[in-house]
Amino acid sequence: MVAALDRKLLRDFRRLWGQALAIALVMAAGVATLILAVGAYRSLEETRAAYYERYRFADVFASLKRAPAAVEQRILTIPGVAAAETRIVEFALLDIEGMVQPATGIAISLPDYRDPRLNRLYLRSGRLPQPGRPDEVAVNEAFASAHGYAPGATFQAILNGKKRTLSIVGIVLSPEYIYALGPGDLIPDNSRFGVLWMSQEALAAIFDLEGAFNSVSLTLLRHASEAEVITRLDDLLERYGGTGAYGRKDQQSHAFIDAELKQLEAMAKVIPPIFLFVSAFLINITLTRLIALEREQIGLLKALGYAPLAIVWHYLKLTLAIAVVGILIGFVAGTWLGQGMTRLYADFFNFPFLIFKHDPDIYAIAASVTGIAAAGGAARALYAVLALPPAVAMAPPAPIRYRHLGVEHLPLFRYFTQLTMMALRHMIRWPVRTGLTVIGIAMSGALLVTAFFTLDSMEFLIDTMYFRTDRQDATIAFTHERPVAVMQAVEHLPGVLAAEPYRSVAVRLRHGHLHRKLTIIGKAADADLSRVLGLDLAAIKLPETGLVMSENVAEALGVRRGDIVEVEILEGKRGEARAPESERPGTTGPERSEIVAGDRRGLRYVPVTEIIQSYMGLMVFIDIDALNDMMDEGPTVSGAYIAFDHARTDELYGTIKDLPSVSSISLQNASLEKFRETIAQNINIMTTVYVVLSVIIAFGVVYNSARIQLSERARSFASLRVLGFTRAEVSHVLLTELATLIGFAIPLSWAFGYAFAWATVQGFQSDLYRIPFVIETNTYAISSLVVLAAAAVSALIVRRRIDRLDLVGVLKARE
């Protein structure tokens, strides 16, 4: 008995192979996406965790001006601190042979006679610098690879105002610089930013920090409170110019990897359910029609003694067979795509190793979820098998009662031919099936809108950031704050056409119980090179007083325009708290008295005068004169924005390389070029994947819908042929129905795509960046054309089947 049903199963599978393959491909897309996203997520997360643990990545970081080495022992007495590592960290300007542009480096000290306690280095080749050799450095692998450096290579660097020739003795990796981002860059540019590790003794002598340090990293005990440790560390380092400690989540490299993990998590949650929903729908309509066509066979099997559950199991096995094909294809595709993405991550993130995770549970979860979706799609049809009595099943089905639906009398329908009306009536009489088919096709278009909108968003982001906001050619940072008179020297650099000052100050903003550590940027009120844009993206003039903050900062602090925020200054002169009576928050009691008394760090109460748009980072601006006044200092600048004559670029860069007061320089054109290169690579890969997936959905839905309609209406189509209608006229009925379904699906796909794109923007938001929500008209047009092309191919395949109908076989009466 089982063997007979199994033989029937094989015949059914061979007969329905086209529909089965279409459904299996949709399932495979869901399986592949799930394996890709979850596998890549685990690979990235577990590799990072293992790397952090093995090389003792710190939990808390702090920078300061200068503190005696003895302070390290006091740091270790803070409750919750497990280990501490003090060091020297300073920026340097690099002069690379054969590279016209100046590069930026960050020099970090290494203990002379022991291994680092924290943030240990992975030695890729060579050795670490030795004490007493001030010209030796180890450099990060990405920087070395970008310039073809190996141990023994040399380059020049300006350290504390003096140009030195440094010799590379080691190529290393660091858990602190998995994502090595230079000042002012949005994407790592390994040719223009390098990390240099030098002997503690050598770096201390260069920067006059013998017996002192200006940076400290901590690891915490298992149950320690990070917030409490940071508070105590800030209190301890305040007198030494501490600029505010921060936890691992705010460390730049860690934060960028977190953002990538968040994107993978969103992909795993959003994309696979779409494919599984569509595949369940396809199985439902395919199996329902198959059971309807075989109702007499089902009745006969029951009459011959086959148990209802055995027959149900027979059809369930057909469903599971389709699912198995989809799962196997998905396993192969997901593994291949996951390995490709892992290789991409290995190029982008600097790990010692990164291997795609082949955990069995990923595949088990993907297979289980797909099997459940397939069984769920088949459940309604299988229930019909159980409920069908043998006597009823063996009798011919009652003919469909066709009635006037009323719509035929509408003026619009008077212009339709009878063949067109046949197609429209069929859709109207099966509204649920019609609606689900429309939704299935719309899903494919929605995926395309979701993929293509990122191109629109990135172009809008580039236009906003590089051509509306920061329009300067370069940004220069000084080694220390300088009097504003230094701007005259900047303006006289070779080729400089315009220069604008800026000042950056580390602060902690508080509003109620909410607080954030960030940097306030002071700019000239009428700045033209680096402008501030309002919510409408129009340039605004900075007010004489008050803060101008981006939307994400305002949301993080829960403030609105006109609110007063507490500004805790973390550098420079930290005078007592002061605020005009009218600008102080309306709170009373001991807590407010403490703040006003000034027994905490220097505090200021400043109104929020404007909320602005910003897509990168937590941005807060203020008039530079107001900032200097807040700092109780005279006119001071941290750096300058410059525009220069590109015909004199080489001369300008050559001069800057010899300036002892410049610690770093970021170049807009180089940053834009790298940003476009990286974004184009990532988006092209993602867009290709999404296009393939959406074509699979469109083809699967349209092909299955057309095949089912053909099987249902083969007798009607054959009758029309016998009555004298041509192949084209008969095909017109089916193709009209498909065209109408697609016509309804495309506008719906725009709505779904809009919703998916909005969800993507919300899901990928972080403190590091925001994706602007922009969808151009051509995105909707391109997505529609791709859906139409996939639908046209599947419809033409079915059209060939109509042309080859066996009229005699189809018109034979049932026995």
Secondary structure in CASP SS format (residue, H / E / C, confidence):
PFRMAT SS
TARGET T0000
AUTHOR 0000-0000-0000
METHOD secondary structure of the structure
MODEL  1
M C 1.00
V H 1.00
A H 1.00
A H 1.00
L H 1.00
D H 1.00
R H 1.00
K H 1.00
L H 1.00
L H 1.00
R H 1.00
D H 1.00
F H 1.00
R H 1.00
R H 1.00
L C 1.00
W H 1.00
G H 1.00
Q H 1.00
A H 1.00
L H 1.00
A H 1.00
I H 1.00
A H 1.00
L H 1.00
V H 1.00
M H 1.00
A H 1.00
A H 1.00
G H 1.00
V H 1.00
A H 1.00
T H 1.00
L H 1.00
I H 1.00
L H 1.00
A H 1.00
V H 1.00
G H 1.00
A H 1.00
Y H 1.00
R H 1.00
S H 1.00
L H 1.00
E H 1.00
E H 1.00
T H 1.00
R H 1.00
A H 1.00
A H 1.00
Y H 1.00
Y H 1.00
E H 1.00
R H 1.00
Y C 1.00
R C 1.00
F C 1.00
A C 1.00
D C 1.00
V E 1.00
F E 1.00
A E 1.00
S E 1.00
L E 1.00
K E 1.00
R E 1.00
A E 1.00
P E 1.00
A C 1.00
A C 1.00
V H 1.00
E H 1.00
Q H 1.00
R H 1.00
I H 1.00
L H 1.00
T C 1.00
I C 1.00
P C 1.00
G C 1.00
V E 1.00
A E 1.00
A E 1.00
A E 1.00
E E 1.00
T E 1.00
R E 1.00
I C 1.00
V E 1.00
E E 1.00
F E 1.00
A E 1.00
L E 1.00
L E 1.00
D E 1.00
I C 1.00
E C 1.00
G C 1.00
M C 1.00
V C 1.00
Q C 1.00
P C 1.00
A E 1.00
T E 1.00
G E 1.00
I E 1.00
A E 1.00
I E 1.00
S E 1.00
L E 1.00
P C 1.00
D C 1.00
Y C 1.00
R C 1.00
D C 1.00
P C 1.00
R C 1.00
L C 1.00
N C 1.00
R C 1.00
L C 1.00
Y E 1.00
L E 1.00
R E 1.00
S E 1.00
G E 1.00
R C 1.00
L C 1.00
P C 1.00
Q C 1.00
P C 1.00
G C 1.00
R C 1.00
P C 1.00
D C 1.00
E E 1.00
V E 1.00
A E 1.00
V E 1.00
N E 1.00
E H 1.00
A H 1.00
F H 1.00
A H 1.00
S H 1.00
A H 1.00
H H 1.00
G C 1.00
Y C 1.00
A C 1.00
P C 1.00
G C 1.00
A C 1.00
T E 1.00
F E 1.00
Q E 1.00
A E 1.00
I E 1.00
L E 1.00
N C 1.00
G C 1.00
K E 1.00
K E 1.00
R E 1.00
T E 1.00
L E 1.00
S E 1.00
I E 1.00
V E 1.00
G E 1.00
I E 1.00
V E 1.00
L E 1.00
S C 1.00
P H 1.00
E H 1.00
Y H 1.00
I C 1.00
Y C 1.00
A C 1.00
L C 1.00
G C 1.00
P C 1.00
G C 1.00
D C 1.00
L C 1.00
I C 1.00
P C 1.00
D C 1.00
N C 1.00
S C 1.00
R C 1.00
F E 1.00
G E 1.00
V E 1.00
L E 1.00
W E 1.00
M E 1.00
S E 1.00
Q H 1.00
E H 1.00
A H 1.00
L H 1.00
A H 1.00
A H 1.00
I H 1.00
F C 1.00
D C 1.00
L C 1.00
E C 1.00
G C 1.00
A E 1.00
F E 1.00
N E 1.00
S E 1.00
V E 1.00
S E 1.00
L E 1.00
T E 1.00
L E 1.00
L C 1.00
R C 1.00
H C 1.00
A C 1.00
S C 1.00
E H 1.00
A H 1.00
E H 1.00
V H 1.00
I H 1.00
T H 1.00
R H 1.00
L H 1.00
D H 1.00
D H 1.00
L H 1.00
L H 1.00
E H 1.00
R H 1.00
Y H 1.00
G C 1.00
G C 1.00
T C 1.00
G C 1.00
A C 1.00
Y E 1.00
G E 1.00
R H 1.00
K H 1.00
D H 1.00
Q C 1.00
Q H 1.00
S H 1.00
H H 1.00
A H 1.00
F H 1.00
I H 1.00
D H 1.00
A H 1.00
E H 1.00
L H 1.00
K H 1.00
Q H 1.00
L H 1.00
E H 1.00
A H 1.00
M H 1.00
A H 1.00
K H 1.00
V H 1.00
I H 1.00
P H 1.00
P H 1.00
I H 1.00
F H 1.00
L H 1.00
F H 1.00
V H 1.00
S H 1.00
A H 1.00
F H 1.00
L H 1.00
I H 1.00
N H 1.00
I H 1.00
T H 1.00
L H 1.00
T H 1.00
R H 1.00
L H 1.00
I H 1.00
A H 1.00
L H 1.00
E C 1.00
R H 1.00
E H 1.00
Q H 1.00
I H 1.00
G H 1.00
L H 1.00
L H 1.00
K H 1.00
A H 1.00
L C 1.00
G C 1.00
Y C 1.00
A C 1.00
P H 1.00
L H 1.00
A H 1.00
I H 1.00
V H 1.00
W H 1.00
H H 1.00
Y H 1.00
L H 1.00
K H 1.00
L H 1.00
T H 1.00
L H 1.00
A H 1.00
I H 1.00
A H 1.00
V H 1.00
V H 1.00
G H 1.00
I H 1.00
L H 1.00
I H 1.00
G H 1.00
F H 1.00
V H 1.00
A H 1.00
G H 1.00
T H 1.00
W H 1.00
L H 1.00
G H 1.00
Q H 1.00
G H 1.00
M H 1.00
T H 1.00
R H 1.00
L H 1.00
Y H 1.00
A H 1.00
D H 1.00
F H 1.00
F C 1.00
N C 1.00
F C 1.00
P C 1.00
F C 1.00
L C 1.00
I C 1.00
F C 1.00
K C 1.00
H C 1.00
D C 1.00
P H 1.00
D H 1.00
I H 1.00
Y H 1.00
A H 1.00
I H 1.00
A H 1.00
A H 1.00
S H 1.00
V H 1.00
T H 1.00
G H 1.00
I H 1.00
A H 1.00
A H 1.00
A H 1.00
G H 1.00
G H 1.00
A H 1.00
A H 1.00
R H 1.00
A H 1.00
L H 1.00
Y H 1.00
A H 1.00
V H 1.00
L H 1.00
A H 1.00
L C 1.00
P C 1.00
P H 1.00
A H 1.00
V H 1.00
A H 1.00
M H 1.00
A C 1.00
P C 1.00
P C 1.00
A C 1.00
P C 1.00
I C 1.00
R C 1.00
Y C 1.00
R C 1.00
H C 1.00
L C 1.00
G C 1.00
V H 1.00
E H 1.00
H H 1.00
L C 1.00
P H 1.00
L H 1.00
F H 1.00
R H 1.00
Y H 1.00
F C 1.00
T C 1.00
Q H 1.00
L H 1.00
T H 1.00
M H 1.00
M H 1.00
A H 1.00
L H 1.00
R H 1.00
H H 1.00
M H 1.00
I H 1.00
R H 1.00
W C 1.00
P H 1.00
V H 1.00
R H 1.00
T H 1.00
G H 1.00
L H 1.00
T H 1.00
V H 1.00
I H 1.00
G H 1.00
I H 1.00
A H 1.00
M H 1.00
S H 1.00
G H 1.00
A H 1.00
L H 1.00
L H 1.00
V H 1.00
T H 1.00
A H 1.00
F H 1.00
F H 1.00
T H 1.00
L H 1.00
D H 1.00
S H 1.00
M H 1.00
E H 1.00
F H 1.00
L H 1.00
I H 1.00
D H 1.00
T H 1.00
M H 1.00
Y H 1.00
F H 1.00
R H 1.00
T H 1.00
D E 1.00
R C 1.00
Q C 1.00
D C 1.00
A E 1.00
T E 1.00
I E 1.00
A E 1.00
F E 1.00
T E 1.00
H E 1.00
E E 1.00
R E 1.00
P E 1.00
V C 1.00
A C 1.00
V H 1.00
M H 1.00
Q H 1.00
A H 1.00
V H 1.00
E H 1.00
H C 1.00
L C 1.00
P C 1.00
G C 1.00
V E 1.00
L E 1.00
A E 1.00
A E 1.00
E E 1.00
P E 1.00
Y E 1.00
R E 1.00
S E 1.00
V E 1.00
A E 1.00
V E 1.00
R E 1.00
L E 1.00
R E 1.00
H E 1.00
G C 1.00
H C 1.00
L E 1.00
H E 1.00
R E 1.00
K E 1.00
L E 1.00
T E 1.00
I E 1.00
I E 1.00
G E 1.00
K E 1.00
A C 1.00
A C 1.00
D C 1.00
A C 1.00
D C 1.00
L C 1.00
S E 1.00
R C 1.00
V E 1.00
L E 1.00
G E 1.00
L C 1.00
D C 1.00
L C 1.00
A C 1.00
A E 1.00
I E 1.00
K C 1.00
L C 1.00
P C 1.00
E C 1.00
T C 1.00
G C 1.00
L E 1.00
V E 1.00
M E 1.00
S E 1.00
E H 1.00
N H 1.00
V H 1.00
A H 1.00
E H 1.00
A H 1.00
L H 1.00
G C 1.00
V C 1.00
R C 1.00
R C 1.00
G C 1.00
D C 1.00
I E 1.00
V E 1.00
E E 1.00
V E 1.00
E E 1.00
I E 1.00
L C 1.00
E C 1.00
G C 1.00
K C 1.00
R C 1.00
G C 1.00
E C 1.00
A C 1.00
R E 1.00
A C 1.00
P C 1.00
E H 1.00
S H 1.00
E H 1.00
R C 1.00
P C 1.00
G C 1.00
T C 1.00
T C 1.00
G C 1.00
P H 1.00
E H 1.00
R H 1.00
S H 1.00
E H 1.00
I H 1.00
V H 1.00
A H 1.00
G C 1.00
D C 1.00
R C 1.00
R C 1.00
G C 1.00
L E 1.00
R E 1.00
Y E 1.00
V E 1.00
P E 1.00
V E 1.00
T E 1.00
E E 1.00
I E 1.00
I E 1.00
Q C 1.00
S C 1.00
Y C 1.00
M E 1.00
G C 1.00
L C 1.00
M C 1.00
V E 1.00
F E 1.00
I E 1.00
D E 1.00
I H 1.00
D H 1.00
A H 1.00
L H 1.00
N H 1.00
D H 1.00
M H 1.00
M C 1.00
D C 1.00
E C 1.00
G C 1.00
P C 1.00
T E 1.00
V E 1.00
S E 1.00
G E 1.00
A E 1.00
Y E 1.00
I E 1.00
A E 1.00
F E 1.00
D C 1.00
H H 1.00
A H 1.00
R H 1.00
T H 1.00
D H 1.00
E H 1.00
L H 1.00
Y H 1.00
G H 1.00
T H 1.00
I H 1.00
K H 1.00
D C 1.00
L C 1.00
P C 1.00
S C 1.00
V E 1.00
S E 1.00
S E 1.00
I E 1.00
S E 1.00
L E 1.00
Q H 1.00
N H 1.00
A H 1.00
S H 1.00
L H 1.00
E H 1.00
K H 1.00
F H 1.00
R H 1.00
E H 1.00
T H 1.00
I H 1.00
A H 1.00
Q H 1.00
N H 1.00
I H 1.00
N H 1.00
I H 1.00
M H 1.00
T H 1.00
T H 1.00
V H 1.00
Y H 1.00
V H 1.00
V H 1.00
L H 1.00
S H 1.00
V H 1.00
I H 1.00
I H 1.00
A H 1.00
F H 1.00
G H 1.00
V H 1.00
V H 1.00
Y H 1.00
N H 1.00
S H 1.00
A H 1.00
R H 1.00
I H 1.00
Q H 1.00
L H 1.00
S H 1.00
E H 1.00
R H 1.00
A H 1.00
R H 1.00
S H 1.00
F H 1.00
A H 1.00
S H 1.00
L H 1.00
R H 1.00
V H 1.00
L C 1.00
G C 1.00
F C 1.00
T C 1.00
R H 1.00
A H 1.00
E H 1.00
V H 1.00
S H 1.00
H H 1.00
V H 1.00
L H 1.00
L H 1.00
T H 1.00
E H 1.00
L H 1.00
A H 1.00
T H 1.00
L H 1.00
I H 1.00
G H 1.00
F H 1.00
A H 1.00
I H 1.00
P H 1.00
L H 1.00
S H 1.00
W H 1.00
A H 1.00
F H 1.00
G H 1.00
Y H 1.00
A H 1.00
F H 1.00
A H 1.00
W H 1.00
A H 1.00
T H 1.00
V H 1.00
Q H 1.00
G H 1.00
F C 1.00
Q C 1.00
S C 1.00
D C 1.00
L C 1.00
Y E 1.00
R C 1.00
I C 1.00
P C 1.00
F C 1.00
V C 1.00
I C 1.00
E C 1.00
T H 1.00
N H 1.00
T H 1.00
Y H 1.00
A H 1.00
I H 1.00
S H 1.00
S H 1.00
L H 1.00
V H 1.00
V H 1.00
L H 1.00
A H 1.00
A H 1.00
A H 1.00
A H 1.00
V H 1.00
S H 1.00
A H 1.00
L H 1.00
I H 1.00
V H 1.00
R H 1.00
R H 1.00
R H 1.00
I H 1.00
D H 1.00
R C 1.00
L C 1.00
D C 1.00
L H 1.00
V H 1.00
G H 1.00
V H 1.00
L H 1.00
K C 1.00
A C 1.00
R C 1.00
E C 1.00
END
